[in-house]
C-alpha cells in the first residue's frame, strides 16, 4: 500500500474552530477505548458464528485464510482514510453523508445516505435472522416437538430489539451494555471453539473439498464469499461512531481502529478457522447447530448469542435513530413522556418492518453477500479512496493518485460482480424455500 502524505489534518484547519452539525445525540463524550469496543462488538457479534460456513466453505483453506488476511489489511487502510477526513474543510463530519456532501455536493449527500441506509438495514436483518436462529437453537434443546419455527423466533427477537431501542436513547448510552456485549461474545465464541475442537478431535477425517454444481455456481459462490469477507470487517458508519469520540477525534479514532484490527480480530479468526477445521465442507451457517456437548453449555452459548445480537443491532440502527430524533427535534431527558412515545413509534415501526423482511426471507449468507456488494464495497472502499483522493489530491504524488484510482476501479468491478452474485443467490434460495421458511 502506498503511504499518503495527507495523514495529518492540515495546519490551517487545526487553527479553525470546527463546526459541528446539529444533532439530538451526544458528541465528543466517549474515549477511544469505548469506540474501539463498539467496533470490536461489530466484528465479534453473533455473525462470527456464520463465517465458517459463509466464507470458509465456499473458499476453502487457501482462499479463506488469504482472503481474511487481505480483507483485514485492506479494511483497516480504507477505514483509516475515512477517519482522517473526519475534520475536513473546517467542519467535523459526524455523518457519512455529511462528509460525502461536503466533498461532492448535495446529490452525493443523498446517494451516500441511501447506500448507508441499505447497508445498515440489511445488517440489521442479519442480526434479526441470527438472533432468531440462536433462540430457536436454544428452544430445540428443550423441546422435541418443534412446534415453533424460525419466523416465530425472529418475531420474538424483533420485540426484544424494540424494547431495547426504546430504553437506550443513543449510541453513547451503550457504555455498560458494551461490557455486557463483550462478556456475551466471549461466552459463545469460547463455547463454539471448545465444542468444535472436541468434535474435530473425535471425528473422522473431514472433507474440505469445495463443492460446486457447475462452473457458474463456482464463480458466483466465490464472488459472493468475497463480499462476505469485506462485510465481516466494516460497519459502514465509521463517521457516526467517530462523532462520539473525544478530541482529538482523528488520533483517538485511529487508536480505536488499531485496537479493532489487532486485538479485536483474534476471536473472530479463532472461531472461523476452528469451526471449518472441525466440520469441513459440511459446516453450517450457524456454527452451534453442528456442535455437540453438554446441553447447558450449548444453551448458555445460544442464549448469549441471542442477547448479544440485540445489543449489536442497536449499534447499526443508531444512524437511523439519530436521523429521526434530529429531524423531529427530540431533545431533553430521554425519560420525557413525549420522547419515549416518539421512540416507541419511530423505532418500533423501523424494527417491525425489519423483522417482517427477516422472517419472510431468512437466508443469512445471501444477505451478507448482497450487503457487502451493494453498500460495503461502495461505502468502505470506493468512496473512501475517492473522497481521500478528492480531498488531498493537491498533496498526493502521481503514484499515490494512481494507487487510489486503482482501488476505486477494482472495488467498483467487485461491487458490480458481487451484486449480481448476491441477487442470484437470493433468487435461487427463494425458489427452493417458501417465504417464512423454517431454514
C-alpha positions in Angstrom: 0.0 0.0 0.0 1.2 3.5 -0.8 1.6 5.8 2.1 -0.3 9.1 1.9 1.2 12.5 2.7 -2.1 13.7 3.9 -2.2 11.6 7.1 -2.3 14.6 9.5 -5.0 17.3 9.5 -3.9 20.5 7.7 -2.4 23.1 9.9 -4.8 25.8 8.7 -7.8 23.5 9.6 -6.4 23.0 13.1 -6.5 26.7 13.6 -10.2 26.9 12.9 -13.0 26.3 15.3 -14.5 23.2 13.9 -18.2 23.5 13.0 -20.3 20.5 14.3 -23.7 19.9 12.7 -26.9 19.9 14.8 -27.8 16.5 16.3 -30.0 15.3 19.1 -27.4 12.7 20.1 -24.3 13.2 22.1 -21.0 14.3 20.5 -17.4 14.1 21.8 -18.2 12.2 25.1 -16.6 8.8 24.7 -13.0 7.6 25.0 -11.2 5.9 22.1 -11.3 2.7 24.1 -15.1 2.8 24.2 -15.2 3.5 20.4 -12.8 0.5 20.0 -15.2 -1.7 21.9 -18.1 -0.5 19.7 -16.1 -1.5 16.6 -15.0 -4.8 18.2 -18.6 -5.6 19.1 -19.4 -5.3 15.4 -16.5 -7.7 14.4 -17.3 -10.3 17.1 -21.0 -10.1 17.0 -23.1 -13.2 16.5 -22.2 -13.0 12.8 -18.9 -14.7 13.6 -20.8 -18.0 14.2 -21.6 -18.0 10.5 -18.3 -17.1 8.9 -17.0 -20.7 8.9 -20.0 -21.6 6.7 -20.3 -18.5 4.6 -16.6 -17.7 4.0 -14.5 -20.8 4.5 -16.8 -23.4 2.9 -17.0 -21.7 -0.5 -13.4 -20.5 -0.5 -11.5 -23.4 1.2 -8.4 -23.2 3.3 -6.2 -21.2 1.0 -8.8 -18.8 -0.3 -10.4 -18.4 3.1 -7.2 -17.7 5.1 -5.6 -15.5 2.5 -8.9 -13.7 1.8 -9.5 -12.9 5.5 -5.9 -11.6 6.0 -6.2 -9.4 2.9 -9.6 -8.2 3.9 -8.3 -7.3 7.3 -5.4 -5.2 5.8 -7.5 -3.5 3.1 -10.4 -2.7 5.5 -8.0 -1.1 8.1 -6.5 1.0 5.4 -9.9 2.1 4.0 -11.2 2.9 7.4 -8.1 5.0 8.3 -8.8 7.1 5.2 -12.3 7.8 6.3 -11.2 8.6 9.9 -8.6 11.1 8.6 -11.3 13.0 6.7 -13.5 13.5 9.8 -12.2 17.0 10.3 -12.2 18.4 6.8 -12.7 22.0 5.4 -13.2 23.5 8.9 -16.1 21.1 9.8 -16.4 18.0 11.9 -18.4 15.5 9.8 -20.4 13.4 12.2 -22.3 11.5 9.5 -21.0 9.7 6.4 -23.4 11.6 4.2 -22.2 14.9 5.6 -18.7 14.1 4.5 -19.7 13.0 1.0 -21.9 16.0 0.6 -19.0 18.3 1.6 -16.7 16.8 -1.0 -19.0 16.1 -3.9 -22.2 18.2 -3.4 -25.8 17.7 -2.4 -26.6 14.9 -4.8 -23.8 12.8 -3.3 -25.2 13.5 0.2 -28.5 11.7 -0.7 -26.8 8.9 -2.6 -24.5 8.2 0.3 -27.4 8.2 2.7 -29.3 5.8 0.6 -26.3 3.4 0.3 -25.7 3.6 4.1 -29.3 3.1 4.9 -29.4 0.0 2.7 -26.2 -1.3 4.3 -27.4 -0.8 7.9 -30.9 -2.1 7.2 -29.6 -5.3 5.7 -27.1 -5.7 8.6 -30.0 -5.4 11.0 -31.9 -8.0 9.0 -28.9 -10.3 9.5 -28.9 -9.7 13.3 -32.6 -10.5 13.4 -32.1 -13.7 11.5 -29.1 -14.7 13.6 -30.8 -13.8 16.9 -33.9 -15.8 15.9 -31.7 -18.7 14.9 -29.9 -18.6 18.3 -33.2 -18.5 20.1 -34.6 -21.4 18.0 -31.4 -23.4 18.7 -32.0 -22.8 22.5 -35.6 -23.8 22.1 -35.0 -27.2 20.3 -32.6 -28.2 23.1 -35.5 -28.4 25.5 -38.5 -29.1 23.2 -38.7 -32.2 20.9 -42.0 -31.2 19.2 -40.6 -28.2 17.5 -44.0 -26.5 17.2 -42.4 -23.1 16.9 -40.5 -22.3 13.7 -37.7 -19.8 12.8 -40.1 -17.0 11.8 -41.7 -17.1 15.3 -38.2 -16.7 16.9 -37.3 -13.8 14.6 -40.6 -12.1 15.7 -39.5 -12.6 19.4 -36.1 -11.2 18.6 -37.8 -8.2 16.9 -39.9 -7.5 20.0 -36.9 -7.6 22.3 -34.9 -5.3 20.0 -37.8 -2.8 20.1 -37.8 -2.8 23.9 -34.1 -2.3 23.9 -34.2 0.5 21.4 -36.9 2.4 23.4 -34.8 2.2 26.6 -31.4 3.1 25.0 -31.7 6.6 23.5 -28.3 7.0 21.7 -25.0 5.3 20.9 -23.1 6.8 23.8 -25.6 5.4 26.3 -24.4 1.8 25.4 -21.5 2.2 27.9 -22.5 -0.6 30.3 -24.0 -2.6 27.5 -20.7 -2.8 25.7 -19.2 -4.6 28.7 -22.2 -7.0 28.6 -21.7 -7.5 24.9 -18.0 -8.4 25.4 -18.9 -11.0 28.0 -21.7 -12.4 25.9 -19.4 -12.6 22.8 -16.7 -14.4 24.8 -19.2 -16.9 26.0 -20.5 -18.1 22.6 -17.1 -17.8 20.9 -15.3 -19.8 23.6 -18.1 -22.4 23.8 -18.1 -22.7 20.0 -14.3 -23.0 19.8 -14.1 -25.6 22.6 -17.0 -27.8 21.4 -15.8 -27.6 17.8 -12.3 -28.6 18.8 -13.7 -31.5 20.8 -15.8 -32.6 17.8 -12.9 -32.2 15.4 -10.5 -34.3 17.5 -13.1 -37.1 17.8 -14.3 -37.0 14.2 -13.2 -39.0 11.2 -11.1 -37.1 8.5 -13.2 -34.2 7.2 -13.9 -33.3 3.6 -12.6 -29.9 2.8 -13.4 -30.1 -0.9 -15.3 -27.1 -2.3 -18.4 -28.5 -3.8 -20.0 -26.8 -6.9 -22.8 -28.0 -9.0 -21.5 -26.1 -12.1 -18.8 -23.6 -13.2 -21.4 -20.8 -13.0 -22.1 -21.8 -9.4 -18.4 -21.8 -8.6 -17.9 -18.3 -10.0 -20.9 -16.8 -8.2 -20.2 -18.6 -4.9 -16.6 -17.3 -4.9 -17.7 -13.7 -5.7 -20.4 -13.9 -3.0 -17.9 -15.1 -0.4 -15.6 -12.2 -1.3 -18.4 -9.8 -0.4 -18.8 -11.7 2.9 -15.1 -11.1 3.6 -15.5 -7.3 3.5 -18.8 -7.5 5.3 -17.0 -9.1 8.2 -14.8 -6.1 9.0 -16.7 -3.0 8.1 -19.5 -1.1 9.8 -20.4 1.4 7.1 -20.9 4.0 9.8 -17.4 5.0 10.9 -18.1 8.8 11.0 -21.1 8.2 13.2 -19.0 6.2 15.7 -16.2 8.8 15.4 -18.6 11.5 16.2 -18.9 10.2 19.8 -15.1 10.2 20.4 -13.5 13.0 22.4 -11.0 15.4 20.8 -8.5 14.9 19.2 -11.1 12.9 17.3 -8.8 11.8 14.4 -6.0 10.5 16.6 -8.4 8.8 19.0 -10.3 7.1 16.2 -7.1 5.8 14.7 -6.3 4.2 18.1 -9.8 2.6 18.2 -9.2 1.2 14.7 -5.8 -0.2 15.7 -7.5 -1.9 18.6 -10.3 -3.3 16.4 -7.9 -4.7 13.8 -5.4 -6.2 16.2 -7.0 -7.5 19.5 -10.5 -7.3 18.0 -10.0 -9.7 15.1 -8.4 -12.6 17.2 -11.7 -14.1 18.5 -13.2 -13.9 15.0 -10.3 -15.6 13.4 -10.3 -18.3 16.1 -13.9 -19.3 15.8 -13.9 -19.1 11.9 -10.9 -21.3 11.4 -11.6 -23.8 14.2 -15.2 -24.2 13.0 -14.1 -25.0 9.5 -11.4 -27.3 10.7 -13.9 -29.3 12.8 -16.7 -29.7 10.3 -15.2 -29.1 6.9 -17.4 -28.6 3.9 -20.5 -29.5 6.0 -20.1 -26.5 8.3 -23.5 -24.8 8.7 -24.2 -21.0 8.5 -24.8 -21.1 12.3 -21.9 -23.0 13.8 -23.6 -24.0 17.1 -26.0 -26.1 15.1 -23.2 -28.6 14.4 -21.5 -28.5 17.8 -22.1 -31.3 20.3 -21.7 -31.1 24.0 -23.5 -30.7 27.4 -27.0 -29.3 27.0 -26.4 -26.5 29.5 -23.3 -25.4 27.7 -24.9 -25.2 24.3 -28.0 -23.5 25.9 -25.8 -20.8 27.5 -24.0 -20.1 24.2 -27.2 -19.8 22.2 -28.8 -17.5 24.8 -25.6 -15.4 24.8 -25.7 -15.1 21.0 -29.4 -14.1 21.2 -28.8 -11.4 23.8 -25.6 -10.1 22.1 -27.5 -9.7 18.7 -29.9 -7.3 20.4 -27.0 -5.0 21.6 -25.2 -5.2 18.3 -28.3 -4.4 16.2 -28.8 -1.2 18.2 -25.3 0.0 17.1 -26.1 -0.4 13.4 -29.6 1.0 13.8 -28.3 4.1 15.6 -27.7 6.3 12.5 -31.4 5.8 11.5 -32.4 6.7 15.1 -30.2 9.8 15.1 -31.7 11.0 11.9 -35.3 10.6 13.1 -34.5 12.1 16.5 -32.7 15.1 15.0 -35.3 15.7 12.2 -38.2 15.7 14.6 -36.4 17.8 17.3 -36.2 15.3 20.1 -34.3 17.0 22.9 -34.1 16.9 26.7 -34.4 13.9 29.0 -34.7 10.5 27.5 -37.4 9.8 30.1 -39.8 12.5 29.0 -43.1 11.1 28.0 -43.1 12.7 24.6 -39.5 11.4 23.9 -40.5 7.8 25.0 -43.6 7.9 22.9 -41.6 9.1 19.8 -39.1 6.2 20.3 -41.9 3.7 20.6 -43.5 5.0 17.3 -40.4 5.7 15.2 -38.1 2.9 16.3 -40.9 0.4 16.7 -42.0 1.0 13.1 -38.5 0.7 11.8 -37.8 -2.6 13.6 -41.2 -4.0 12.8 -40.6 -3.6 9.1 -37.1 -5.1 9.5 -38.4 -8.1 11.4 -41.1 -8.8 8.8 -38.5 -8.8 6.0 -36.2 -11.0 8.1 -38.9 -13.6 8.8 -40.0 -13.6 5.1 -36.5 -14.2 3.7 -34.3 -15.8 6.3 -31.3 -16.5 4.0 -28.4 -15.2 6.1 -25.4 -16.0 3.9 -27.2 -14.5 0.9 -27.9 -11.2 2.8 -24.3 -11.0 3.9 -23.2 -11.3 0.3 -25.7 -8.7 -1.0 -25.0 -6.3 1.8 -21.3 -6.4 1.1 -21.9 -5.9 -2.6 -24.5 -3.2 -2.6 -23.1 -1.0 0.2 -19.9 -2.2 1.9 -17.8 -2.1 -1.2 -19.1 1.3 -2.3 -19.1 2.9 1.2 -15.9 1.5 2.7 -13.6 1.1 -0.4 -14.8 3.0 -3.4 -16.0 6.2 -1.6 -13.1 6.1 1.0 -10.4 6.1 -1.7 -12.1 8.6 -4.0 -13.0 11.0 -1.2 -9.5 11.0 0.1 -8.2 11.5 -3.5 -10.5 14.5 -4.0 -9.8 16.0 -0.6 -6.0 15.6 -0.7 -5.2 15.5 -4.4 -3.0 18.6 -4.3 -0.8 16.9 -1.7 -0.6 13.4 -3.3 2.0 12.4 -5.8 1.1 10.9 -9.2 1.9 7.4 -7.8 -0.4 7.9 -4.8 -3.2 9.2 -7.0 -2.8 6.2 -9.3 -3.0 3.9 -6.3 -6.3 5.4 -5.1 -7.7 5.3 -8.7 -6.7 1.6 -8.9 -8.6 0.9 -5.7 -11.7 2.7 -6.9 -11.7 0.8 -10.2 -11.0 -2.6 -8.7 -13.7 -2.3 -6.0 -16.2 -0.9 -8.4 -15.9 -4.0 -10.5 -16.1 -6.2 -7.4 -19.2 -4.4 -6.3 -21.0 -5.0 -9.6 -20.0 -8.6 -9.7 -20.9 -9.3 -6.1 -24.3 -7.6 -6.5 -25.1 -9.9 -9.4 -23.9 -12.9 -7.3 -25.9 -11.9 -4.3 -29.1 -11.4 -6.2 -28.6 -14.7 -7.9 -28.1 -16.5 -4.5 -31.3 -15.0 -3.1 -33.3 -15.8 -6.2 -32.1 -19.4 -6.2 -32.9 -19.8 -2.5 -36.3 -18.1 -2.8 -37.2 -20.7 -5.4 -36.1 -23.6 -3.1 -37.8 -22.2 0.0 -41.2 -20.6 0.5 -41.5 -17.3 2.4 -41.4 -17.5 6.1 -39.3 -20.7 5.7 -38.0 -22.6 8.7 -34.4 -22.9 7.4 
